[in-house]
């Protein structure tokens, strides 16, 4: 069942953020995206593309679970899973994808403490404590925000504007909304929760391609 953003909370957020004369300006809202001089999205007081894992840990005051996800296609990602965090007015699951070269990913996989098969077809390799220690300086290239509340299309358009492109997925309930100027992709899900992807400028094209080529757009929930 899909649960919508409560009307009272919606009125609060729209009212507090839609009027410059208001004395209250809540921060860390997912639509408060600015661009760095390099063109990277800045959101939740983090610069996606230059912030390190240490920066993300300090921002959320939380230590993540670190794992390599290996897809059957050969694609691998190093993800820092922060679980559900209170960010601004709302709660959301936070995942940071970190930049790591092939040699580092090989090492992390070989020295894993746990190997799990995921419903999406991926394998999850949990990092050892020793390997976690060397990830602090790695840079984040994607930030994934998975809100607990639901965002209806009208709410998204009111806060983010019209997307440059709307592309249906292989799942009839899911559509991708692309905002390249913001470094943002929103997975709009009429039968579940939305997912917000913020990507560094140089990684946006790869993010778009990866999402459109995914067998199931809901694989992201399989974490």
C-alpha positions as CSV (number, residue, x, y, z in Angstrom):
1,X,0.0,0.0,0.0
2,X,1.3,3.5,-0.9
3,X,1.2,6.0,2.0
4,X,1.1,9.7,0.9
5,X,2.8,12.6,2.6
6,X,0.3,13.8,5.3
7,X,-1.5,17.0,4.3
8,X,-0.5,18.8,7.5
9,X,3.2,18.0,7.0
10,X,3.0,18.9,3.3
11,X,1.4,22.3,4.1
12,X,4.1,22.9,6.7
13,X,7.0,22.2,4.4
14,X,5.5,24.1,1.4
15,X,4.6,27.0,3.6
16,X,7.9,27.2,5.3
17,X,10.0,26.8,2.2
18,X,7.9,28.6,-0.4
19,X,7.9,32.1,1.1
20,X,11.1,34.1,1.4
21,X,9.5,36.3,4.1
22,X,8.9,33.4,6.4
23,X,11.1,33.6,9.5
24,X,11.6,29.8,9.4
25,X,13.7,28.2,6.7
26,X,14.2,24.5,7.4
27,X,17.4,23.0,5.9
28,X,18.3,19.6,4.5
29,X,15.3,19.1,2.4
30,X,15.8,16.9,-0.7
31,X,14.8,19.6,-3.1
32,X,17.3,22.1,-1.7
33,X,20.0,21.3,-4.4
34,X,22.7,23.8,-5.4
35,X,25.6,23.3,-7.7
36,X,29.3,23.5,-6.9
37,X,31.6,25.5,-9.2
38,X,32.4,22.2,-10.8
39,X,28.7,21.5,-11.5
40,X,28.3,18.8,-8.8
41,X,25.1,18.7,-6.8
42,X,25.3,20.0,-3.2
43,X,22.6,18.6,-1.0
44,X,22.3,17.9,2.8
45,X,25.4,20.0,3.2
46,X,27.4,17.5,1.2
47,X,29.1,18.0,-2.2
48,X,28.5,14.9,-4.2
49,X,31.7,14.2,-6.1
50,X,34.1,15.6,-3.7
51,X,32.9,14.7,-0.2
52,X,34.8,11.7,1.3
53,X,33.3,8.9,3.3
54,X,34.7,10.6,6.4
55,X,32.7,13.7,5.5
56,X,29.5,11.7,5.1
57,X,30.0,9.9,8.4
58,X,30.5,13.2,10.2
59,X,27.5,14.7,8.5
60,X,25.1,11.9,9.6
61,X,26.9,11.1,12.9
62,X,26.6,7.4,12.0
63,X,28.9,4.6,10.9
64,X,27.7,2.7,7.8
65,X,27.7,-0.9,6.9
66,X,30.3,-1.2,4.0
67,X,29.8,-3.7,1.2
68,X,30.7,-4.4,-2.4
69,X,27.8,-5.3,-4.6
70,X,28.7,-7.4,-7.6
71,X,26.1,-7.8,-10.4
72,X,26.0,-10.7,-12.8
73,X,26.8,-8.2,-15.6
74,X,30.2,-7.6,-14.0
75,X,29.4,-4.2,-12.6
76,X,30.5,-3.6,-9.0
77,X,29.8,-0.8,-6.6
78,X,31.1,0.0,-3.1
79,X,28.3,1.1,-1.0
80,X,28.1,2.7,2.5
81,X,24.7,2.0,3.9
82,X,23.7,4.4,6.7
83,X,20.2,2.9,7.4
84,X,17.4,5.2,8.3
85,X,18.5,8.7,9.3
86,X,16.6,11.8,10.3
87,X,17.6,14.4,7.7
88,X,16.0,17.8,8.1
89,X,12.3,17.3,8.7
90,X,12.1,13.8,7.4
91,X,13.5,10.3,7.8
92,X,15.1,8.4,4.9
93,X,17.5,5.6,4.2
94,X,20.8,6.9,3.1
95,X,23.3,5.1,0.8
96,X,26.6,6.6,-0.4
97,X,28.3,5.0,-3.4
98,X,32.1,5.4,-3.1
99,X,34.7,5.6,-5.8
100,X,37.1,2.6,-5.7
101,X,39.3,1.1,-8.4
102,X,39.2,-2.6,-9.5
103,X,42.2,-3.6,-7.4
104,X,40.6,-2.3,-4.3
105,X,37.2,-3.9,-5.0
106,X,39.0,-7.2,-5.7
107,X,40.7,-7.0,-2.3
108,X,37.5,-6.1,-0.5
109,X,35.7,-9.1,-2.1
110,X,38.5,-11.6,-1.4
111,X,38.7,-10.5,2.3
112,X,35.0,-10.3,2.9
113,X,33.5,-11.3,6.2
114,X,30.2,-12.3,4.7
115,X,28.9,-13.2,1.2
116,X,25.2,-13.0,0.5
117,X,23.1,-13.6,-2.6
118,X,20.5,-10.9,-3.1
119,X,17.0,-11.2,-4.7
120,X,18.2,-8.8,-7.4
121,X,20.8,-11.3,-8.6
122,X,23.7,-9.4,-7.0
123,X,26.2,-10.7,-4.5
124,X,26.9,-8.7,-1.4
125,X,30.4,-8.8,0.1
126,X,30.6,-7.3,3.5
127,X,33.9,-5.5,4.2
128,X,36.3,-6.6,6.9
129,X,37.1,-4.3,9.8
130,X,40.6,-3.7,8.5
131,X,39.4,-2.8,5.0
132,X,36.7,-0.5,6.4
133,X,39.6,1.5,8.0
134,X,41.0,2.4,4.5
135,X,37.7,3.7,3.1
136,X,37.5,7.0,5.0
137,X,39.3,9.0,2.3
138,X,37.4,7.5,-0.7
139,X,35.2,10.0,-2.5
140,X,31.4,9.7,-2.9
141,X,30.2,9.8,-6.5
142,X,26.5,9.0,-5.8
143,X,24.2,9.7,-2.9
144,X,20.9,7.7,-2.7
145,X,18.1,9.1,-0.6
146,X,15.1,6.7,0.1
147,X,12.4,8.6,2.0
148,X,10.1,6.9,4.4
149,X,7.2,9.1,3.3
150,X,5.7,9.1,-0.2
151,X,6.0,11.9,-2.7
152,X,3.2,12.2,-5.2
153,X,4.0,13.6,-8.7
154,X,2.4,16.9,-7.9
155,X,4.5,17.4,-4.8
156,X,7.7,16.5,-6.8
157,X,6.9,19.0,-9.6
158,X,6.1,21.7,-7.1
159,X,9.4,21.3,-5.3
160,X,11.8,20.1,-8.0
161,X,10.1,21.6,-11.1
162,X,9.3,19.7,-14.4
163,X,11.9,17.0,-15.2
164,X,13.8,17.4,-18.5
165,X,12.9,13.8,-19.3
166,X,10.4,11.2,-18.1
167,X,11.2,7.6,-19.1
168,X,9.1,4.5,-18.3
169,X,10.8,1.5,-16.9
170,X,10.3,-2.3,-17.4
171,X,8.0,-2.1,-14.3
172,X,4.7,-0.4,-15.2
173,X,4.5,1.3,-11.8
174,X,7.9,2.9,-12.1
175,X,9.0,5.9,-14.1
176,X,12.4,7.7,-14.1
177,X,12.4,11.5,-13.9
178,X,15.7,13.1,-15.0
179,X,17.0,16.4,-13.8
180,X,20.5,16.6,-15.4
181,X,21.1,20.2,-14.4
182,X,20.6,19.3,-10.8
183,X,22.6,16.0,-11.0
184,X,19.4,14.3,-9.9
185,X,17.2,11.3,-10.9
186,X,14.0,10.4,-9.2
187,X,12.5,7.0,-9.3
188,X,8.8,7.7,-9.2
189,X,6.9,4.7,-7.9
190,X,3.1,4.7,-8.1
191,X,3.0,1.4,-6.0
192,X,5.7,2.2,-3.4
193,X,8.3,4.6,-2.3
194,X,10.4,6.9,-4.4
195,X,14.2,6.9,-4.6
196,X,16.3,10.0,-5.2
197,X,19.7,9.6,-6.8
198,X,22.2,12.5,-6.7
199,X,25.3,12.0,-8.9
200,X,28.5,13.9,-9.6
201,X,28.5,15.7,-12.9
202,X,30.9,13.2,-14.5
203,X,28.9,10.2,-13.3
204,X,25.4,11.3,-14.3
205,X,25.4,9.7,-17.7
206,X,26.6,6.4,-16.3
207,X,23.9,6.6,-13.6
208,X,21.2,7.2,-16.2
209,X,22.4,4.3,-18.4
210,X,22.7,1.9,-15.4
211,X,19.1,2.7,-14.3
212,X,17.6,2.3,-17.7
213,X,19.5,-1.0,-18.3
214,X,18.5,-2.6,-14.9
215,X,16.4,-5.7,-15.2
216,X,14.2,-4.5,-12.4
217,X,14.0,-0.8,-11.3
218,X,13.2,-1.9,-7.8
219,X,16.5,-3.7,-7.3
220,X,17.6,-0.6,-5.3
221,X,15.3,-1.7,-2.4
222,X,17.2,-5.0,-2.2
223,X,19.8,-3.8,0.3
